Every structure is written in C-alpha cells, then in structure tokens.
Amino acid sequence: MGIQAVKSGGEQLYIGSERLTSGANQLNVGATQLNTGAGQLAAGINQLGTQVPTLMAGIQAATTGTNQLATGDDTFNAGLSTANAGVTKLNKALQARSKRVTAN
C-alpha cells in the first residue's frame, strides 16, 4: 500500500505540474497582451495630448466666430430699424403728398 500511495502521489504531482506549466504559459501570454495594451494606451494618451492644443484653438475660433456673428446680428438689426424708420417716413411723406394731390 505504501508504494501504491507513492505512485498515486507521483501521478497527482505530475498532473499538478502540467497544470501549473499550462497556467504559467497562459499567464505569460496574458502579461504580453497587457504590456501591448499598455503601450497602445500610452500612445493614445500621447496622441490625445498633442491634439488638445488643436481642439482648444478650434474652440477659441468658434467663440470668436460666435462673437462676430452676434456683433453682425446687432448691426443688421440696427440697419433694419433704420430702414424701417425710413419706410415709415417715406409712407408719411407719400400720404401727405397724396392728400395734397387729391385736394387740388
């Protein structure tokens, strides 16, 4: 019975060492993939960092354009008010002239 127990223990040890080797190989593959992913992440972060100034410049340009548009809108509205006042003045003058022509 002692030899049988040693033989059984040896077989279990062999199976366990096979599993351990397989697990170590899987761990090695996973570590390589993790390392590759970390490199890709670092590259992405660097690329993002180089693009932030471009993004900021775009935001500033959009803000400037929006401000110019608002100023242009104010100018346009002022022009419409002036034109409206001119049309009102013209209408009054035409009505007055029309009354004079009708009266004569």
Order of alpha helices (4+ residues) and beta strands (2+ residues): alpha
